[in-house]
Structures are given as structure tokens and as C-alpha cells.
Amino acid sequence: MMDKIAIVLAAGIGKRMHSKTPKVLHKICGSEMVFYPIEAAKKAGFENVVVVISENIDTALFKNEKVAIQKVPLGTGDAAAKGLDAVQSAPENAEILIITGDNPLTEADDIVPFSRFFENGNFDAVVLSGEADNPTGLGRIIADKGEFVKIVEEKDATPDEKKIREINTGIYLFKKSALKESLAHLSNNNAQGEYYLTDTLYYLKNAGKKVGVFKMERKLPIYGVNNRKELSIATKIIQQKILDSLMLSGVTILNPETVSIDRKVKIGNDTVIYPGSVIYGETKIGSRCEIGPNVKIENAKIGNGVKAQFSVILNSEIGDECNIGPFSYVRPGNKFESNVKIGTFVEVKKSFVDENSKIPHLSYIGDATIGKNVNIGAGTITCNFSGLEGHKKNPTHIGDNVFIGSHTTLVAPVNIANNAYTAAGSVINRDVPEWTLAIGRAKQVNKENWVKRRKGNG
């Protein structure tokens, strides 16, 4: 079996995206666009991958691939040459797939028959073509019984050639020896001063080499992403596949048109996703959950039987049978054990809440440890910041079976021991022992007729 190598061309600027972010780093369903063709190539057997990038892309993104740098954007031919330099030790008969990093809709099932055609026909090079509903602006493929004839650009096409819908997808297969030879003979004698990969096909054809065309078996709405509109088209298609896969595996998604779920999200069976829910990152959701409506979850671990509605959950771990919302803000760094209630207009940050505890409404809890069977009354806040100690956030510790009265202010650092109570409206700035009721509020004073005097009536 011959060596199989993929060169992914990802150094293009992508001017039509009108963005400071390189085109191939725009995300689709949680992953940068470039990783879709990388994954497709690997699944099709091209496990040795070289990614050609520009200097403004961080090489650390590509932990499992070789990286080649194209310092100056001199065209696709030059980029392919940079990729080839990274695999010089490969055998001369190695099969090299060249695919652009803006091809997120190309899948392994498209590449496998393409590769089979290349191998069975003993070609030196093959270009992958596709059928476009609207080929305007795209290079038309002219072939004769699978043999490459030419690629006609829009500006050079005759009226009859403009009717052709078979277009160049920008995906190629080469024998390494053929690619090496043809790249060495490329010229940049053109208006742009660039080296075009398509010129290698003409060189090989004129040199008597066998150059073919393989038409993609399925038709795609786009064969590459060049602008934000095409990005949205690709996103919609990939998103639908993600949703279909989840639904076929036992997840109920009500009104899928309103739901957004990233490709790395895992959801257990018998979970229901309600309209307006967006689930991002590497979130994992268990079975029998009810998520939504209108919930945002990002990089969270959600247990079984959890209910969340009209809320935001970020980078936190939610135990089994918890109830979140409505209108809760679970900020990063929280861990809730089983059967915890985080209720209406509650914000929690970097806190641990043990099982069967409740923060039902209108509270802020930050940098806190809360024990089992605790009830936090409405309007309670932890004052965790001390301006006297710079930017230090101080901890609050609440033991088991504690009752915090409504509108309690807990001035950290403070420790509320097991089985203690605080009275409603208290400011607690000292530790509270076990079995103790803490009252921290000023004595009420009634000033009779004060209002009349203020208004000049008394």
C-alpha cells in the first residue's frame, strides 16, 4: 500500500471575509473551518497531514499535524511546494492529496472514491470536479472521458463554456514525483505574479503524463467558503448533520431550526432540548435532562435529570437532578452536587454547592463553599472582595443544614458553622458557631413626625 499524504492549503488571506481573523480560522459549529478538511483527509486514509499556513496563524493550533509556513502569499502552487518540502522523505510514488482549508463540506466519503479512481487509473494527477447550480465566477472543467483537457476561467469562457456546470473544487491528487516535477517548472509570469497549482496539470499533460478528472458523486451548494454568506451556508449544513445525529441517537430536539449545538457536544438519550438553546464547546449533557427554552451552555458537564431554563451555564459541573433557572447565571468554576436548586435571578461564581441545597432567588454567591441541605434566603449576597487587600477575593464557608435569612449580607472571609441560622436583613462579618442564630442589624428607630417637619408641615 502506497504512502498517503495530505497537504492542506490554509495560508490564504481571505479578503472577501472582511475580517482580521484568517479565513480558515473562522469557526463552524465550534471548530475552526480548517479542521474539517483535515479530519476528512485523515478519515479517508491520509493520516500524514501537512498544513500550510501564513505567519499570522498560531502553529500551536495544529498539535497533531505537521506545519509548513508560507511567509509570502505567492499563490497555491507556491503553497503546495512549501507543503511538499515538509514531506521530502516520502517515497516518490506516494499519493498526495491537496485540499484547501476552506473546504469544510468535503467529507471522507468524497475523498475515498476519488482516491480509488486515482489509484485504479494509475494517474499522475487527478482534479476533483463538482456540479454547481450557479457556476458563475468559477473555473469550468473540460474533460474527455475522464481525461483532463483544460480549466476555463469565467473571463476566458465562450458562451457555450459558460453553460458548463462542472467546476474545479480545488482538490487534487498527485503522485509525489509528478507533483515535485511539475512544481519545479511553474512560472509566475502573470498579472498577479503568483504560482498557480492548476498550471501543474497543463505541464503534466503536455509532458505526456496521465492527468484525469473525477466528478464528485454528490452535489454541494458550495465547494469552498469565500465569504460570510458561504460560511453561513456551510454552517447550516454541518449544524443539521449534528442535530440529525443527536436525534437519531435518542435526543429530542424541539424546533431544531432555533437550536445551535457544537460538533463536540455529547448528549445522553431521552434528554429534551427546547427552542432557543445554544450549547457550545465540549459540553457533556447526561440523560433525561430538560434543557431550555433559551439556555446557553458552554464547556459544562451536566449530569442526569437536570432541568435548566432561560439561563447561562459556563465552564461548570452540574450534578444529577439539579434545577437551574429561570434566569440564572452560572459563571465559570462552579461545582454543584446532586439535587441543587439555582433559581430565579441567581448568579453563582467559583462556588461549591453540596447536595440538596437551594439558592432559590435574587442572590449573588461567589467564592463560596456551601454544605448539604442549606437554604439561602432571597436577596443574599457574599461580599467576597476586599479593596484593602488588592484584588483578593475572600471565601465564604457555609456548613450543613444552615438557614440563611432573606437579605443577608455575608462579608467574607466568614464561616457559618453547621446548623446555624442568620436573621433576615443581617450583615454577618464574624464567624457563626453551630446551632447559633446570628443577628447583625441595627436597632430600628422611629422618628415620629419627621416627614412632616421635612415637608415644612410640622
N, C-alpha and C positions, 0 to 999 in steps of 0.2 A: 504493500500500500504506500503510495507516494505521500510525502510530507504535504501538509495543508497549512497555508499561512494566510492570514487576513491582514490587509493594510487598510486602516480606516482613516480617511482623509478628513481631518477636523480642524484645519488651520485657517479656514476661510473667515473673512471679516463679517460677512452677512450684513451688508449696508442696508438692505431693504427691511431689516428688523427695526432700524432706527433705535438702537439700544447700545448702551455701554457694555452690556453683557455679550460675550461672544455667542453667535447664533447657536452653536451646538450645546451650549450650557443652559439654554432656556429649558425649563422643566415641563415635562408631560407626566401628569399623574404621579408626581413625587420623585421622578428620576430625570437627570439631565438627558436631553434628546440623544446625545451621542452614545449612551449606554444601550439603547435599543438595537442599533445595528451591530454593536459589539456582541450583545447577547445572542442575536440571531446567528451571527457568524459562528460563535462557539457551539451553539446547539446543532448547527449544520456540519460540525466536524472540524471547523477551522479554529482549533483551540489555541494556536500560537498567534496572538494578535499584536500588531504594532499600531499605535495611534499616533498620527502625525498632527501635531498641534503648533500653535503660534506661541511666542514667548509670553503673551499675556494670559495664558491658561496655566493654572497650577498643576504641575506634574503629579502632585500628591493625590489628585483625584483618581488616578489610574494605578491602583495598587496591584492589580493582577494582570497588567498588560505592559508590554514594552512601550517606551515613548520615544518618538523622534521629533525634533524641533525644526520647523521651517521658519527661519529668522526673518526672511524677506518673502512676501507673498508673490511668488513668481509663477503661479498657475498650478493646475492639477498635475501636470507632468513633472514639475519640479518637486511637488509634494510626494508623488509616488516614488520618485528617486530617493528622497530622504527616508521614506519607509523601507525601501529595498536595501539601503545601506545598513539598516538595523538588523537585517537577516542575511548578511553576506555568507555566513557559514552554511546556509541551507543548500541542499542538493540542487543541481541545475535543472532537474526535472520536477522540482517542487511546484505544486499547484498554488497559485497566488490569487486570492480574491481581493479585489479593490472595490471598496464601498464607501460612499460618503457618509459623514457623521450626521447629515441632516435627512437621513432616510429611516425615520422611526417606524414606518408601516411595513417595511420589508421584514419578513419572518424566515425562520429556518426552513419552513415548508416551501418557500420560494427559492431558496438557495440550493437545496438538495437536488431537485431535478435539473437545475441549471448546471450544477457540478457534474451530474451524471452525463448530461449531454456533452459537456466539455471532454470528459474522460473517454466516453464511448466513441466519440468522433475523432479522438486524437488531434484535437485542435491545438494550435499555438496560442490563440487568443479567441475569446468569445465575449460579445457585449450582450447584456440583458436588456431587452426591449419590453415596452408595455404599451397598452392601448389607452389612449387618453380621450375623454369625451370632448375636451376642448384643447387641441394641441398648439394653439396659438402661442408663439414665442418659444416653443420647444424644438429641439433638433429632431428632424424626422429620420427614421431608419429606412434605408433602402436595402433590401436583401433579395437574394435569389436562391430559393430552395434551401434556406438555412445558411447560405454563404453571404458574408458581408460584402456589400457593394459600396455604400457610402452613407455618410450622415449629412443631411442637408439642413442648414440653419434657416430660420424663418426669412431673414432678409435676402437669402440667395435662392429661395424655393420658387419654382414655377407655379402657376395656378393649379395644375394637377397635383404637384408635390405637396402643396398646402392642404390638399384634401386628405392626405395620408394621416392616419391617427396613430400609427406605430411610432413611438418616440424612444429616445435614449434615456434610460433610468439613471445613468451614471454609475452602473455596477458592471464590473468586468472580471473575467478570469484569464490568467496568463500562465504559461509555463515560465518559470523563473528565467530561463535562458533567453526566451523570446522577449520578455519584459526588459531584461537587462540590455539586450542588444538594441531594441527599439528606443529606449530612453536615451541611450548614448548618441543616437542620431537625431534627436529632437532639435528643432530650431525655434528661437523666439523672434523670428523675423516677421512680426505682425504689429498691428497698431498698438496693442496693449503691451508688447514686449514680454509676453508670457509664454510658458511652455505648456501646450495642451496635450492632455493624455489621449484625446481622440486621434491625434496625429500618429500615435504608435500603430493604430490599426491600419492606416494607409501605408505606413512604412513596411509593416509585416506583409501586407497583401502584395505590395509591389516587389517585395523580396521573395515572393513565391511561397510564403508561409500560409498555413491554413487558418483563416480567420472566419469565425461564424457568428451567427445571430440566434439567440434563443429568446422567444417571446414568453414573457411571464404568463403563467396559466390562469391567473386571476387578474381582474381589472381593479385598479385602485383609483380613488378620486384624485389623489395627488401622488407623485412619485418623488417627493422631496419637499422639505419645508423651506420656503424662502422669505416668508413674511408672516405677520401676526395672524392674518386670516387663515393661511395654510396651517399655522400652528394650532389654531382652534379646530380646524377640520381633523387634524391628526389626533388631537386630544379627545375629541368627541368619539372617534372610532375606538381608540385604546380604552377610554373610560367605559364604553359599552361592553367591551370584552371582559373587563374586570367585573362589572356588575353581573354580566351573564354567568361568569364562572362562580361568583358567590351565590347567586340564586339557584344555580344547578347543584350546588353543594349543600343546600338546605337553609340558606339565609333568605328571609322575607324582606324585600325592599319595596316599600310602598311609594309609588310615583317616582321611578328611577330617574326621570328627567330632571328632578330637583336635587339629586344626591350626588356628591362628589367623594370618591374613595380612591386613595392612592394604591399603587400596584403592590406595595409591600405589606399592606394591611391584612391581618388574619382575623376572621370572624367565625365563631362557632355556630353550629346548626341550631335552628329554632330561635335564633335572635331576629328581632324585627327592627329594621331601620326605617324611621319615619321621614316624611318630607323635610327638606331643608337641612339635612345633616351633612356635614363635611368631616371626613376622617382622614387624617394625613399621617405621613411619616411611617414609622414601623410600629404602629399601634396594633395591639392584640386584644381582641374582644372575645369573651367566652360565650357559652351557650345560654339560651333563654333570656337574653337581655332585651331591653326595650330602649332604643337609642333614638332620641328626637321626640317631637319635631324640633328643628332649629338648634342642633347641638354641634359644636366644633370640638373635635378631639384630635390631639396631635401628640405622637410619640408617647402614648399612655398604655398601661397594662390594665385591662378591665376584666374583672372576674366574671363568674357565672351569676345570672339572675339579677344583674344590675339594671336600674332604671335611671335614665338621665334625660331631662327635657329642658329646652331653652337655656342651655348652659355652655360654658367653655371649660374644657379639661385639658391641661397641658403638662406633659412630662411627669405624670404622677401615676401611682399604683392604687387602684381601687379594688377592694376586696369583694367577695361574694355578697350578693343580696343588698348592696348599698343602694341608696336612693339620693340622686343628685338633682337639685333644682326644684322648681324652676328658677331661672335667673341666678345661678351660682357661678362663681368664678374660681375655679380650682387652678391656681397658679403652679408653676413648676416646683418639684421637690417634695410633694406630699405623699404620704402612705396612709391609706385607710384600711383597717381590718374589716371583718365581715359585719354586715347589718349596721353600717354607719349612715346617718342622715346628714346631708349638707343641703340646707334648704334655701328658701327664697331670699335673694339678695344677700348671700353669704359669700365672703371672699376668704380663701384659705391659702396660705403660702408657707412652704417648707415646714410642714407640721405632720406629726404622727397622731392619728386618732384611733384608739383601740376599739374593740368590738362593742356593738350595742350603744354607742354614744351618739348624741344628737346635737347638731348646731342648727336649729330649725329656721332662724330668720334674722336678717338685719344685723349681721355681726362681721367683724374682721378678726381673724385668728392668724397670727404669724409667728414663726419660730417657736412653736408650742409643742408640748407633749401632753396628750390628753389620754387618761386611762379609760377603763371599761365603765359602761353604764353611767356616763356623765351626761348631764343636760346643761347646755349653755343657753341662758335666757336671751330673749330678744334684745338687740342693741349692745351686746357685749363686745368690747374690743380689747386686744392686747396692745399695750403701748411698748413696743419692742425696741424703739430707737432712743438712744441717749446721746444728745448733742454734746454732752460733756466728755464723751468717750470716742470722739471722732465718728466714724461710720459703723461702729459696732452695733450689731443687733442682739439684744439680750433675750434669753429664753424664759418662757413661762412653763411651769410644770404643774399639771393638774392630775391628782391621783384618781383612784377608782371611786365610783359611787358619789361623785361630787355633784352638787347642785349650784350652779352659778346664777344668781338672781338677775332679772332683766336690768339692762343698762348698767352693768358692772364694768368698771374700767380697771384692768389688771396691769399695773405698772411694773414691767419687768426690770430686773430679774426678780421673780417671785415664785414661791412654791405653795400650792394649795394641796394639803395632805388628804389622804383617803377619808371619805365620808364627811367632808366639811361642806358648809354652806356659806354663800355670801348673800347679804341682803340686797334687794333691788336698789339701784341707784348708788351703789358704793364705789369708792375709789380705793382699791386694795394695793398698797405699796409695801406691805410687810407679809412675811410668811404666815400661813394659817394652819394651825395644828389639826390633828384628826378630831373628828366629832365636834368641831367648833363652828359656831355661827359668827362670821366676821361682818361687822357693820362699819363702814367707812364713809359716813356722810355727815355734813354739818347739821347742827340743830336748827330746825325750822323756826324762823322768827316772823311774826305777823305784825306789820306796821299799820295800825288802824288809821284810816282817813288819809293815808299817804298819797293816794291817787288824786283825791280832791284838792289837796294842797298843791300838788304838781300842776294841776289844771287851773289853779287860782280860784277854786270854789270853796275853800275851807279856811 
